[in-house]
Amino acid sequence: MSELRQSPLGDRHRDQGAKMVPFGGWEMPLHYEDGTLAEHRRCRRDAVVFDVSHLGTVRVDGAGAYELLQRTLTNDLTKIEPGRAQYTHLLDADDASVADDIIVWWLAPDQFDVMPNASNTDGVTSAFAAGDCSVVDVTADRAILAVQGPNAVEKFAAVHPDAAGVGRFRVGTFQWEGVEIRVAGTGYTGEPGVECAVPRAAASALWEAVVAADIGPAGLGARDTLRLEAGLPLHGNELGPGITPLQAGLGWVVGWDKPTFRGRPALAAEREAGITRRLRGLRVDGRRPPRHGQVVLRDGEPVGQVSSGNFSPMLEQGIALAFVEPTVAVGDHLQIDQRGTRAEAEVVSLPFWPPTD
């Protein structure tokens, strides 16, 4: 087994009592002394900071950068402009399954920071290899802090007002302690907040300043339950081999007006033929959490499978995302086979939190 990569903030996490676990080839904090439930609720009610340095950063820079991203990724950069961020997909060229889901930070006319998932950075870098521009994996050179929650922006203003003022899906830079920090109004919790890319040498000082502003640390356990409540996909569960954007209910990230992008012919063929399954949200009777891989039934007959499931700390009941037959609709009543016990579940609109019905 290869040695786990270390976040620049690893010592800070251990000092603060974090339980460290392997994740995507990195050693990262699962939770701190208060535990996942407390961290989750603090993010929903106040503000927390996550270390998400395991995410990749591929810097694409030069005159051909824009065209390279346009012909490689699904979304359409003509919808935004420099100073904005965009959610997009990199597809498998043959079957249009999602090789990775990505946030692009458009920093300057010819400069982009492409943010892949932890274990997919090499694949994304390789997909850009044919471009007439510079493509460099700079993951090792920085840390990324995600400050999230309804009070995140107000509290982060005590650290730096310019960073706190970056709006949703906007991108900017600011100077802090003599270094340039890149910031985007993005996150993975369903709450307001920002994500900051800070040079490695300054990461510990920024982390300490954020925590001193009464923004508590939170681990990847809470980040996962938060994203599930928000109805957000996880690569490897709701996205990945054999799963297309259309099946995942993410057709809005596809720029159909573009003449080409990787995987377009296969995705267009699926759109023409119609999908054979789709992602739905299920609220489960009781507190027992559904789990990945459990079978979903309608009137005793299998109609799908859970892709992500857990206990919702805010709803105080089980919730799940599941791929089911296209005929399954919001309001339908289904069952989940939880190791021989059938739990009743209702199909609901996403997100789970805040509730939409």
Residue frames as qw, qx, qy, qz and C-alpha x, y, z in Angstrom:
[[0.000, 0.888, 0.459, 0.000, 0.00, 0.00, 0.00],
 [0.397, 0.512, -0.036, 0.761, 1.39, 3.42, -0.96],
 [0.284, -0.270, -0.483, 0.783, 2.02, 5.95, 1.78],
 [0.042, 0.835, 0.548, -0.014, -0.88, 8.30, 2.47],
 [0.284, 0.508, 0.037, 0.813, -0.45, 11.93, 1.45],
 [0.343, -0.489, -0.532, 0.601, -0.48, 14.46, 4.26],
 [0.045, 0.913, 0.309, 0.263, -2.38, 17.72, 4.43],
 [0.318, 0.480, -0.299, 0.761, -0.30, 20.79, 5.36],
 [0.438, -0.530, 0.171, -0.706, -2.70, 21.02, 8.33],
 [0.772, -0.115, -0.625, -0.020, -2.20, 17.50, 9.65],
 [0.389, 0.015, -0.613, 0.688, -0.43, 18.63, 12.84],
 [0.297, -0.179, 0.150, -0.926, -3.19, 21.16, 13.58],
 [0.750, -0.192, -0.400, -0.490, -5.82, 18.42, 13.32],
 [0.704, -0.100, -0.648, 0.273, -3.97, 16.13, 15.70],
 [0.152, 0.118, -0.448, 0.873, -3.43, 18.98, 18.16],
 [0.466, -0.119, 0.065, -0.874, -7.21, 19.55, 18.14],
 [0.504, -0.063, 0.777, -0.372, -8.03, 15.91, 18.86],
 [0.683, 0.364, -0.267, -0.574, -9.07, 14.81, 15.37],
 [0.790, -0.029, 0.612, 0.026, -9.55, 11.17, 14.48],
 [0.202, 0.611, -0.535, -0.547, -7.47, 10.74, 11.32],
 [0.790, 0.196, 0.576, -0.080, -8.50, 8.26, 8.60],
 [0.308, -0.093, 0.656, 0.682, -7.46, 7.36, 5.04],
 [0.454, 0.702, 0.424, -0.347, -9.52, 9.12, 2.36],
 [0.610, 0.791, 0.049, -0.018, -8.78, 9.18, -1.36],
 [0.775, 0.334, -0.193, 0.501, -5.11, 8.45, -0.78],
 [0.048, 0.615, -0.299, 0.728, -4.79, 11.08, 1.96],
 [0.392, -0.344, -0.727, 0.446, -4.85, 11.02, 5.75],
 [0.146, -0.459, -0.156, -0.862, -7.64, 13.39, 6.74],
 [0.174, -0.039, 0.663, -0.727, -9.72, 14.24, 9.85],
 [0.218, -0.395, -0.851, -0.269, -12.97, 12.26, 10.19],
 [0.371, -0.820, -0.306, -0.310, -14.16, 14.22, 13.23],
 [0.141, 0.506, -0.503, 0.686, -12.89, 16.10, 16.27],
 [0.067, 0.014, -0.842, 0.535, -13.66, 15.64, 19.95],
 [0.468, 0.155, 0.308, -0.814, -17.29, 16.83, 19.75],
 [0.474, 0.183, 0.860, 0.043, -18.13, 14.24, 17.08],
 [0.136, 0.197, 0.663, 0.709, -19.79, 14.24, 13.67],
 [0.094, -0.721, -0.677, -0.111, -23.35, 15.04, 14.82],
 [0.267, -0.789, -0.198, 0.517, -22.26, 18.14, 16.74],
 [0.273, -0.309, 0.412, 0.813, -20.09, 19.34, 13.85],
 [0.095, 0.416, 0.750, 0.505, -22.94, 18.80, 11.40],
 [0.152, -0.823, -0.545, 0.045, -25.41, 20.80, 13.49],
 [0.313, -0.658, 0.008, 0.685, -22.89, 23.59, 14.08],
 [0.221, -0.016, 0.562, 0.797, -22.50, 23.96, 10.30],
 [0.042, -0.594, -0.712, -0.371, -26.28, 24.19, 9.87],
 [0.309, -0.850, -0.419, 0.080, -26.72, 26.67, 12.73],
 [0.334, -0.860, 0.130, 0.362, -23.47, 28.64, 12.91],
 [0.477, 0.788, -0.384, -0.065, -20.11, 28.16, 11.14],
 [0.858, -0.318, 0.350, 0.200, -17.39, 25.53, 10.74],
 [0.260, 0.756, -0.528, -0.285, -14.14, 25.11, 8.82],
 [0.970, 0.069, 0.231, 0.042, -13.15, 21.98, 6.89],
 [0.189, -0.589, 0.649, 0.444, -9.71, 21.07, 5.61],
 [0.841, 0.428, 0.300, -0.141, -10.36, 19.89, 2.04],
 [0.028, -0.748, 0.559, 0.356, -6.75, 19.94, 0.89],
 [0.554, -0.023, 0.816, 0.162, -7.25, 16.42, -0.49],
 [0.584, 0.738, 0.304, -0.152, -9.15, 17.96, -3.40],
 [0.675, 0.087, 0.319, 0.659, -7.00, 18.47, -6.46],
 [0.165, 0.877, 0.022, -0.451, -6.00, 21.70, -8.15],
 [0.660, 0.198, 0.467, 0.554, -4.94, 21.59, -11.79],
 [0.022, 0.747, -0.007, -0.664, -3.85, 25.01, -13.02],
 [0.588, 0.458, 0.536, 0.398, -4.62, 25.56, -16.70],
 [0.132, -0.814, 0.014, 0.566, -2.94, 28.70, -17.96],
 [0.303, -0.223, 0.576, 0.726, -2.27, 30.26, -21.35],
 [0.322, 0.256, -0.280, -0.867, -3.86, 31.38, -24.60],
 [0.477, -0.020, -0.765, -0.433, -5.41, 27.97, -25.31],
 [0.052, 0.014, 0.842, -0.537, -6.82, 27.38, -21.81],
 [0.526, 0.236, 0.253, -0.777, -10.38, 28.50, -22.54],
 [0.686, 0.310, -0.443, -0.486, -10.75, 26.40, -25.69],
 [0.307, 0.206, -0.918, 0.142, -9.22, 23.37, -23.99],
 [0.215, 0.121, 0.752, -0.611, -11.77, 23.43, -21.17],
 [0.586, 0.314, 0.013, -0.747, -14.63, 24.13, -23.60],
 [0.685, 0.303, -0.554, -0.363, -13.90, 21.07, -25.73],
 [0.320, 0.175, -0.895, 0.257, -13.11, 18.77, -22.78],
 [0.073, 0.176, 0.755, -0.627, -15.68, 19.49, -20.05],
 [0.096, 0.537, 0.823, 0.160, -19.48, 19.34, -20.28],
 [0.013, -0.830, -0.402, 0.387, -20.57, 22.77, -19.08],
 [0.462, 0.674, 0.266, 0.511, -20.39, 25.89, -21.20],
 [0.451, -0.320, -0.197, 0.810, -18.01, 28.66, -20.14],
 [0.035, 0.370, 0.322, 0.871, -19.96, 31.17, -22.24],
 [0.448, -0.696, -0.530, -0.186, -22.51, 31.11, -19.39],
 [0.553, -0.743, -0.129, 0.353, -20.00, 32.74, -17.04],
 [0.375, 0.850, -0.169, 0.328, -16.93, 35.03, -17.18],
 [0.521, 0.235, -0.541, 0.617, -13.62, 35.60, -15.38],
 [0.182, -0.281, 0.443, -0.831, -14.22, 36.01, -11.67],
 [0.806, -0.115, 0.036, -0.580, -16.79, 33.20, -11.60],
 [0.253, -0.246, 0.934, -0.048, -16.84, 29.50, -10.71],
 [0.726, 0.167, -0.294, -0.599, -18.70, 26.75, -12.54],
 [0.662, -0.157, 0.714, -0.164, -19.70, 23.17, -11.73],
 [0.609, 0.511, -0.438, -0.420, -18.99, 20.77, -14.60],
 [0.911, -0.126, 0.389, -0.047, -18.23, 17.15, -15.52],
 [0.132, 0.542, -0.757, -0.340, -15.45, 15.28, -17.28],
 [0.899, 0.124, 0.162, -0.388, -17.03, 12.35, -19.12],
 [0.596, -0.163, 0.734, 0.280, -15.69, 9.02, -20.28],
 [0.209, 0.405, -0.467, -0.758, -15.31, 9.36, -24.04],
 [0.147, -0.013, -0.933, -0.330, -16.92, 5.99, -24.80],
 [0.244, -0.481, -0.840, -0.063, -20.01, 5.72, -22.58],
 [0.131, -0.640, -0.099, -0.751, -20.47, 9.29, -21.21],
 [0.676, -0.586, -0.415, 0.163, -20.22, 8.14, -17.60],
 [0.122, -0.962, 0.126, -0.209, -18.86, 10.77, -15.21],
 [0.748, 0.222, -0.395, 0.485, -15.10, 10.33, -14.89],
 [0.352, -0.242, -0.458, 0.779, -15.15, 13.22, -12.42],
 [0.039, -0.898, -0.386, -0.206, -17.25, 16.13, -11.26],
 [0.550, 0.054, -0.061, 0.831, -15.31, 19.34, -11.03],
 [0.034, -0.935, -0.243, 0.258, -15.48, 22.96, -9.95],
 [0.586, 0.381, 0.132, 0.703, -13.68, 25.39, -12.28],
 [0.229, -0.808, -0.159, 0.519, -12.41, 28.67, -10.83],
 [0.538, 0.636, 0.236, 0.501, -12.02, 31.18, -13.70],
 [0.500, -0.599, -0.159, 0.605, -9.42, 33.53, -12.27],
 [0.002, 0.624, -0.269, -0.734, -8.32, 35.58, -15.30],
 [0.669, 0.511, -0.166, -0.514, -9.10, 35.48, -19.06],
 [0.708, 0.408, -0.573, -0.066, -6.49, 32.78, -19.69],
 [0.134, 0.309, -0.832, 0.440, -6.14, 31.23, -16.22],
 [0.781, -0.313, -0.241, -0.483, -8.27, 28.56, -14.57],
 [0.161, -0.326, 0.867, -0.340, -7.96, 26.43, -11.45],
 [0.733, -0.060, -0.515, -0.441, -9.68, 23.11, -12.13],
 [0.354, -0.401, 0.669, -0.516, -10.67, 21.33, -8.90],
 [0.671, 0.009, -0.684, -0.285, -11.08, 17.54, -9.27],
 [0.845, -0.488, 0.024, -0.217, -11.86, 14.97, -6.59],
 [0.466, -0.709, 0.525, 0.063, -8.93, 13.63, -4.61],
 [0.681, -0.148, 0.685, 0.213, -8.28, 10.34, -6.39],
 [0.641, 0.623, 0.433, 0.117, -9.11, 11.66, -9.87],
 [0.055, -0.888, 0.174, 0.422, -6.53, 14.43, -10.19],
 [0.357, -0.339, 0.711, 0.503, -4.13, 12.44, -12.36],
 [0.406, 0.433, 0.770, 0.233, -6.92, 11.46, -14.75],
 [0.178, 0.927, 0.280, -0.175, -8.13, 15.04, -15.10],
 [0.202, -0.748, 0.405, 0.485, -4.57, 16.27, -15.69],
 [0.414, -0.058, 0.796, 0.437, -4.12, 13.65, -18.41],
 [0.373, 0.682, 0.629, 0.035, -7.38, 14.70, -20.09],
 [0.113, 0.965, 0.029, -0.233, -5.92, 18.18, -20.59],
 [0.644, -0.380, 0.421, 0.513, -2.55, 16.98, -21.91],
 [0.531, 0.384, 0.532, 0.536, -3.28, 17.83, -25.55],
 [0.043, 0.946, 0.302, -0.113, -3.92, 21.50, -24.90],
 [0.512, 0.527, -0.027, 0.678, -1.96, 24.46, -26.29],
 [0.298, -0.806, 0.131, -0.494, -1.37, 25.83, -22.78],
 [0.134, 0.374, -0.793, 0.461, 0.26, 25.07, -19.44],
 [0.805, -0.372, -0.285, -0.364, -1.37, 22.29, -17.39],
 [0.281, 0.381, -0.716, 0.513, 0.17, 21.82, -13.94],
 [0.679, -0.518, -0.519, -0.045, -0.97, 19.87, -10.90],
 [0.103, 0.551, -0.381, 0.735, -0.39, 22.33, -8.02],
 [0.737, -0.521, -0.365, -0.230, -2.19, 20.27, -5.35],
 [0.773, -0.222, -0.348, 0.481, 0.99, 19.85, -3.27],
 [0.334, 0.290, -0.105, 0.891, 1.64, 23.61, -3.18],
 [0.303, -0.357, 0.052, -0.882, -1.48, 24.72, -1.27],
 [0.034, 0.263, 0.892, -0.366, -4.10, 23.87, 1.31],
 [0.267, -0.390, -0.445, -0.760, -7.83, 24.46, 0.91],
 [0.030, 0.200, 0.707, -0.678, -10.01, 25.65, 3.79],
 [0.226, -0.466, -0.633, -0.576, -13.80, 25.54, 3.40],
 [0.055, 0.108, 0.529, -0.840, -15.60, 27.92, 5.77],
 [0.295, -0.312, -0.728, -0.534, -19.28, 27.00, 5.77],
 [0.191, -0.483, -0.762, 0.387, -22.51, 27.83, 7.61],
 [0.030, 0.859, 0.457, 0.230, -25.14, 30.58, 7.96],
 [0.303, -0.937, 0.043, 0.166, -22.72, 32.71, 10.04],
 [0.826, -0.015, 0.211, 0.523, -19.61, 31.77, 8.05],
 [0.406, 0.635, 0.157, 0.638, -19.31, 34.96, 6.01],
 [0.300, -0.898, -0.015, -0.320, -19.94, 37.26, 8.98],
 [0.764, -0.595, 0.185, 0.166, -17.40, 35.47, 11.18],
 [0.793, 0.145, 0.228, 0.547, -14.80, 35.09, 8.42],
 [0.208, 0.886, 0.089, 0.404, -14.90, 38.86, 7.90],
 [0.520, -0.831, 0.194, 0.037, -12.90, 39.13, 11.15],
 [0.783, -0.175, 0.394, 0.449, -10.10, 37.23, 9.40],
 [0.220, -0.150, 0.424, 0.866, -10.30, 39.17, 6.13],
 [0.426, 0.534, 0.367, -0.632, -13.27, 41.22, 4.91],
 [0.372, 0.493, -0.504, -0.604, -12.32, 40.92, 1.23],
 [0.127, 0.086, -0.980, -0.126, -12.41, 37.13, 1.36],
 [0.205, 0.358, 0.791, -0.451, -15.71, 37.13, 3.23],
 [0.366, 0.561, 0.094, -0.736, -17.22, 39.41, 0.58],
 [0.117, 0.209, -0.811, -0.533, -16.80, 36.96, -2.30],
 [0.687, 0.090, 0.148, -0.706, -20.33, 36.05, -3.42],
 [0.806, 0.057, 0.574, -0.131, -21.81, 32.69, -4.34],
 [0.802, 0.327, 0.398, 0.303, -19.92, 31.08, -7.23],
 [0.263, 0.943, -0.168, 0.117, -17.68, 34.13, -7.56],
 [0.872, -0.054, -0.081, 0.479, -13.88, 33.94, -7.48],
 [0.063, 0.962, -0.141, 0.225, -11.26, 36.41, -6.26],
 [0.720, 0.104, -0.405, 0.554, -7.88, 36.87, -4.61],
 [0.315, -0.922, 0.017, -0.225, -6.77, 38.70, -1.49],
 [0.435, 0.488, -0.571, 0.497, -3.54, 39.38, 0.37],
 [0.740, -0.635, -0.034, -0.219, -3.16, 37.94, 3.86],
 [0.705, -0.597, 0.316, 0.217, 0.04, 37.95, 5.91],
 [0.063, -0.682, 0.552, 0.476, 2.04, 38.77, 2.78],
 [0.248, -0.018, 0.909, 0.335, 0.71, 35.92, 0.60],
 [0.472, 0.081, -0.325, -0.815, -1.93, 35.74, -2.11],
 [0.335, 0.139, 0.891, -0.271, -4.94, 33.58, -1.29],
 [0.289, -0.079, -0.622, -0.724, -7.48, 32.49, -3.90],
 [0.284, 0.191, 0.721, -0.602, -11.09, 32.30, -2.75],
 [0.274, -0.176, -0.680, -0.657, -14.37, 31.11, -4.26],
 [0.520, -0.104, 0.336, -0.779, -17.95, 31.28, -3.01],
 [0.712, 0.081, -0.624, -0.310, -18.36, 27.52, -3.25],
 [0.353, -0.343, 0.744, -0.452, -18.82, 24.58, -0.87],
 [0.443, 0.012, -0.860, -0.252, -20.31, 21.12, -0.43],
 [0.044, -0.156, -0.804, 0.573, -22.73, 21.55, 2.46],
 [0.077, -0.669, -0.670, -0.313, -25.78, 23.40, 1.15],
 [0.322, -0.819, -0.279, 0.384, -24.83, 26.37, 3.35],
 [0.278, 0.945, -0.116, 0.127, -23.32, 29.77, 2.51],
 [0.705, -0.570, 0.270, 0.326, -19.56, 30.04, 2.68],
 [0.395, 0.823, -0.390, -0.123, -16.24, 30.26, 0.87],
 [0.949, -0.088, 0.105, 0.283, -13.33, 28.00, 0.00],
 [0.011, -0.941, 0.321, 0.111, -9.81, 29.41, 0.23],
 [0.913, 0.227, -0.090, 0.327, -6.70, 28.10, -1.53],
 [0.285, -0.925, 0.252, 0.003, -3.74, 29.21, 0.60],
 [0.517, 0.590, -0.600, 0.154, -0.03, 28.61, -0.10],
 [0.823, -0.174, -0.525, 0.128, 1.24, 25.66, 1.92],
 [0.445, 0.125, -0.467, 0.754, 3.57, 27.70, 4.13],
 [0.206, -0.218, 0.195, -0.934, 0.73, 29.97, 5.32],
 [0.560, -0.300, -0.659, -0.402, -1.91, 27.27, 5.79],
 [0.499, -0.337, -0.690, 0.401, -1.45, 26.69, 9.52],
 [0.098, -0.149, -0.251, 0.951, -1.56, 30.41, 10.32],
 [0.394, -0.135, -0.336, -0.845, -4.78, 30.89, 8.35],
 [0.585, -0.313, -0.740, -0.112, -6.37, 27.82, 9.98],
 [0.385, -0.299, -0.585, 0.648, -5.53, 29.17, 13.43],
 [0.090, 0.054, 0.030, -0.994, -6.94, 32.60, 12.54],
 [0.502, -0.226, -0.551, -0.627, -10.18, 31.02, 11.32],
 [0.579, -0.356, -0.718, 0.153, -10.59, 28.90, 14.46],
 [0.259, -0.202, -0.402, 0.855, -9.83, 31.97, 16.60],
 [0.268, -0.074, -0.189, -0.942, -12.77, 33.72, 14.89],
 [0.529, 0.061, 0.638, -0.557, -15.10, 31.18, 16.60],
 [0.759, 0.347, -0.337, -0.436, -15.38, 28.99, 13.52],
 [0.711, -0.376, 0.579, -0.134, -15.12, 25.43, 14.82],
 [0.112, 0.395, -0.838, -0.361, -13.22, 22.67, 12.97],
 [0.844, 0.148, 0.293, -0.424, -15.26, 19.92, 11.33],
 [0.355, -0.320, 0.828, 0.292, -14.21, 16.65, 9.72],
 [0.255, 0.143, -0.710, -0.641, -15.11, 14.72, 6.61],
 [0.012, -0.335, -0.931, 0.145, -17.79, 12.74, 8.45],
 [0.162, 0.652, 0.416, -0.613, -19.90, 15.87, 8.86],
 [0.155, 0.444, -0.429, -0.771, -19.04, 17.01, 5.35],
 [0.113, -0.060, -0.920, -0.370, -20.58, 13.79, 4.00],
 [0.012, 0.542, 0.803, -0.249, -23.78, 13.95, 6.06],
 [0.107, 0.623, 0.108, -0.767, -24.16, 17.63, 5.15],
 [0.170, 0.290, -0.612, -0.716, -23.78, 16.98, 1.42],
 [0.065, -0.259, -0.952, -0.150, -26.29, 14.12, 1.66],
 [0.067, 0.636, 0.584, -0.500, -28.88, 16.33, 3.39],
 [0.146, 0.612, -0.157, -0.761, -28.25, 18.91, 0.66],
 [0.811, 0.452, 0.340, -0.150, -28.89, 16.24, -2.01],
 [0.229, 0.816, -0.472, -0.243, -25.41, 16.66, -3.52],
 [0.962, 0.205, -0.179, -0.022, -23.74, 13.78, -5.40],
 [0.496, -0.661, 0.545, 0.141, -20.60, 11.98, -4.27],
 [0.570, 0.547, -0.570, -0.228, -18.25, 10.64, -6.92],
 [0.137, 0.221, -0.951, 0.170, -18.09, 6.89, -6.47],
 [0.244, 0.309, 0.805, -0.444, -21.72, 6.76, -5.31],
 [0.446, 0.705, 0.398, -0.381, -23.98, 9.02, -7.40],
 [0.471, 0.812, -0.278, -0.204, -21.37, 9.64, -10.10],
 [0.416, -0.500, 0.742, 0.158, -18.72, 7.37, -11.60],
 [0.025, 0.171, -0.881, -0.441, -18.34, 4.42, -13.98],
 [0.044, -0.367, -0.907, -0.201, -21.64, 3.57, -15.66],
 [0.040, -0.753, -0.530, 0.388, -23.40, 6.69, -14.32],
 [0.322, 0.434, 0.320, 0.778, -24.12, 9.58, -16.69],
 [0.031, 0.020, 0.238, -0.971, -25.14, 13.16, -15.85],
 [0.512, -0.190, -0.385, -0.744, -28.64, 12.44, -17.15],
 [0.659, -0.286, -0.695, 0.015, -29.11, 9.45, -14.84],
 [0.413, -0.223, -0.516, 0.717, -27.90, 11.55, -11.91],
 [0.020, -0.868, -0.492, 0.061, -30.41, 14.31, -12.67],
 [0.338, -0.662, 0.119, 0.658, -27.62, 16.73, -13.61],
 [0.567, 0.526, 0.484, 0.409, -28.47, 17.46, -17.21],
 [0.028, 0.993, 0.112, -0.026, -28.16, 21.17, -16.44],
 [0.438, -0.693, 0.403, 0.406, -24.35, 20.83, -16.35],
 [0.616, 0.165, 0.622, 0.454, -24.32, 19.83, -20.03],
 [0.124, 0.614, -0.137, -0.767, -23.72, 22.57, -22.60],
 [0.659, 0.367, 0.649, 0.101, -25.71, 21.10, -25.48],
 [0.389, 0.907, 0.058, -0.152, -25.18, 24.26, -27.54],
 [0.220, -0.695, 0.607, 0.317, -21.44, 23.51, -27.73],
 [0.714, 0.446, -0.420, -0.339, -20.42, 21.66, -30.90],
 [0.790, 0.135, -0.580, 0.145, -18.27, 19.20, -28.98],
 [0.359, -0.663, 0.544, -0.369, -17.09, 17.99, -25.60],
 [0.155, 0.274, -0.949, 0.030, -15.66, 14.68, -24.49],
 [0.145, 0.208, 0.929, -0.268, -18.37, 12.00, -24.39],
 [0.388, 0.291, 0.054, -0.873, -20.96, 14.11, -26.24],
 [0.499, 0.107, -0.664, -0.546, -21.98, 11.48, -28.86],
 [0.338, -0.160, -0.915, 0.150, -22.67, 8.80, -26.24],
 [0.056, 0.317, 0.561, -0.763, -24.55, 11.24, -24.00],
 [0.413, 0.241, -0.206, -0.854, -26.63, 12.52, -26.92],
 [0.459, -0.012, -0.829, -0.321, -27.53, 8.92, -27.79],
 [0.189, -0.279, -0.839, 0.427, -28.73, 8.33, -24.23],
 [0.215, 0.311, 0.239, -0.895, -30.77, 11.52, -24.30],
 [0.472, 0.157, -0.502, -0.708, -32.42, 10.35, -27.53],
 [0.478, -0.083, -0.868, -0.108, -33.13, 6.82, -26.26],
 [0.606, -0.625, -0.063, -0.488, -34.18, 7.86, -22.74],
 [0.035, -0.503, 0.765, -0.401, -32.58, 6.95, -19.42],
 [0.668, -0.154, -0.714, -0.144, -33.17, 3.55, -17.82],
 [0.560, -0.520, -0.525, 0.376, -32.78, 4.80, -14.23],
 [0.072, 0.744, -0.027, 0.663, -32.69, 8.08, -12.35],
 [0.334, 0.020, -0.632, 0.699, -31.56, 9.41, -9.01],
 [0.431, -0.672, -0.350, -0.490, -34.22, 10.07, -6.36],
 [0.026, -0.380, 0.604, -0.700, -34.30, 11.10, -2.72],
 [0.634, -0.369, -0.657, -0.175, -35.91, 8.83, -0.10],
 [0.275, -0.484, 0.464, -0.689, -37.02, 9.75, 3.43],
 [0.520, -0.041, -0.853, 0.020, -37.18, 6.66, 5.60],
 [0.660, -0.626, -0.137, -0.392, -39.52, 5.94, 8.50],
 [0.864, -0.466, -0.051, 0.187, -37.43, 5.71, 11.66],
 [0.191, -0.904, 0.355, 0.144, -33.87, 6.55, 12.63],
 [0.798, -0.155, 0.505, 0.291, -32.12, 3.51, 11.17],
 [0.139, 0.703, -0.367, -0.593, -29.84, 4.74, 8.38],
 [0.893, 0.434, 0.105, -0.048, -30.06, 3.20, 4.91],
 [0.479, -0.568, 0.520, 0.421, -26.75, 2.11, 3.44],
 [0.321, 0.581, -0.545, -0.512, -25.08, 2.02, 0.03],
 [0.188, 0.195, -0.933, -0.237, -26.09, -1.02, -1.99],
 [0.323, 0.232, 0.805, -0.440, -29.37, -1.81, -0.23],
 [0.061, 0.298, 0.789, 0.533, -32.21, -2.78, -2.57],
 [0.320, 0.184, 0.193, -0.909, -35.19, -0.47, -3.11],
 [0.090, 0.276, 0.943, 0.164, -38.56, -2.14, -3.66],
 [0.429, 0.034, -0.023, -0.903, -42.03, -1.14, -4.83],
 [0.859, -0.028, 0.024, -0.510, -44.80, -3.52, -3.81],
 [0.852, -0.284, 0.440, 0.018, -42.16, -6.11, -3.02],
 [0.827, 0.438, 0.186, 0.298, -40.43, -5.91, -6.41],
 [0.532, -0.398, 0.126, 0.736, -36.93, -4.45, -6.83],
 [0.381, 0.878, 0.265, 0.120, -36.90, -1.07, -8.58],
 [0.290, 0.843, -0.267, 0.366, -33.45, 0.23, -7.66],
 [0.791, -0.164, -0.353, 0.472, -30.59, 0.49, -5.23],
 [0.323, -0.931, -0.042, 0.166, -29.38, 2.95, -2.60],
 [0.633, 0.568, -0.176, 0.496, -26.29, 4.89, -3.67],
 [0.194, 0.300, -0.502, 0.788, -25.84, 6.90, -0.42],
 [0.570, -0.623, -0.435, -0.312, -27.68, 6.63, 2.88],
 [0.331, 0.122, -0.582, 0.733, -27.28, 7.87, 6.43],
 [0.243, -0.693, -0.604, 0.309, -29.03, 9.34, 9.46],
 [0.153, 0.682, 0.156, 0.698, -30.06, 12.97, 8.98],
 [0.344, -0.189, -0.547, 0.739, -29.04, 14.97, 12.06],
 [0.184, 0.006, 0.037, -0.982, -31.53, 17.72, 11.19],
 [0.643, -0.130, -0.403, -0.638, -34.53, 15.59, 10.23],
 [0.396, -0.323, 0.760, -0.402, -33.66, 12.90, 12.81],
 [0.879, 0.214, 0.353, -0.238, -34.55, 10.08, 10.44],
 [0.612, -0.109, 0.619, 0.480, -32.91, 7.99, 7.75],
 [0.462, 0.765, -0.053, -0.445, -32.40, 9.50, 4.29],
 [0.667, -0.085, 0.627, 0.394, -31.03, 8.07, 1.07],
 [0.402, 0.591, -0.363, -0.597, -30.19, 8.81, -2.53],
 [0.642, 0.029, 0.765, 0.030, -31.05, 5.90, -4.79],
 [0.218, 0.262, -0.624, -0.703, -31.03, 5.01, -8.47],
 [0.500, 0.282, 0.736, -0.358, -34.50, 3.76, -9.34],
 [0.369, 0.415, 0.725, 0.407, -36.62, 3.04, -12.39],
 [0.068, 0.134, 0.179, 0.972, -37.65, 6.20, -14.30],
 [0.376, -0.534, -0.578, -0.489, -41.33, 5.64, -13.47],
 [0.486, -0.498, -0.547, 0.465, -40.69, 6.22, -9.74],
 [0.062, 0.691, 0.175, 0.699, -41.99, 9.71, -8.89],
 [0.007, 0.206, -0.490, 0.847, -42.01, 12.14, -5.98],
 [0.623, -0.170, 0.172, -0.744, -44.69, 11.09, -3.54],
 [0.812, 0.057, -0.549, -0.187, -44.38, 7.37, -4.25],
 [0.639, -0.566, 0.441, -0.279, -44.06, 5.02, -1.29],
 [0.701, 0.399, -0.590, 0.024, -41.30, 2.42, -1.49],
 [0.838, -0.534, 0.112, 0.004, -39.41, 0.07, 0.80],
 [0.280, 0.717, -0.626, 0.124, -35.69, -0.40, 1.47],
 [0.945, -0.153, -0.287, 0.038, -34.39, -3.86, 2.32],
 [0.086, -0.785, 0.503, -0.352, -32.18, -3.18, 5.34],
 [0.106, 0.334, -0.919, 0.181, -30.54, -6.57, 5.88],
 [0.203, -0.245, -0.947, -0.029, -33.79, -8.45, 5.81],
 [0.016, 0.609, 0.575, -0.547, -35.94, -5.75, 7.41],
 [0.246, 0.538, 0.496, 0.635, -38.08, -3.65, 5.08],
 [0.140, -0.459, -0.305, 0.823, -38.16, 0.02, 5.98],
 [0.312, 0.798, 0.512, 0.061, -40.90, 2.23, 4.55],
 [0.337, -0.302, 0.171, 0.875, -39.67, 5.20, 2.52],
 [0.372, 0.826, 0.375, -0.197, -41.24, 8.10, 0.63],
 [0.560, 0.295, 0.279, 0.722, -39.80, 9.63, -2.52],
 [0.131, -0.874, -0.250, 0.396, -39.23, 13.35, -1.85],
 [0.442, 0.852, -0.026, 0.280, -37.93, 16.37, -3.69],
 [0.718, -0.168, -0.149, 0.659, -34.32, 17.34, -3.09],
 [0.275, 0.371, -0.775, 0.431, -32.69, 18.77, -1.09],
 [0.535, -0.433, -0.714, 0.127, -33.64, 16.96, 2.09],
 [0.375, -0.728, -0.310, 0.482, -32.57, 20.05, 4.05],
 [0.361, 0.095, 0.486, -0.790, -34.04, 22.55, 4.16],
 [0.390, 0.330, 0.859, -0.020, -37.19, 20.52, 3.45],
 [0.098, 0.045, -0.439, -0.892, -38.98, 21.43, 0.22],
 [0.486, -0.343, -0.606, -0.528, -42.32, 19.84, 1.17]]
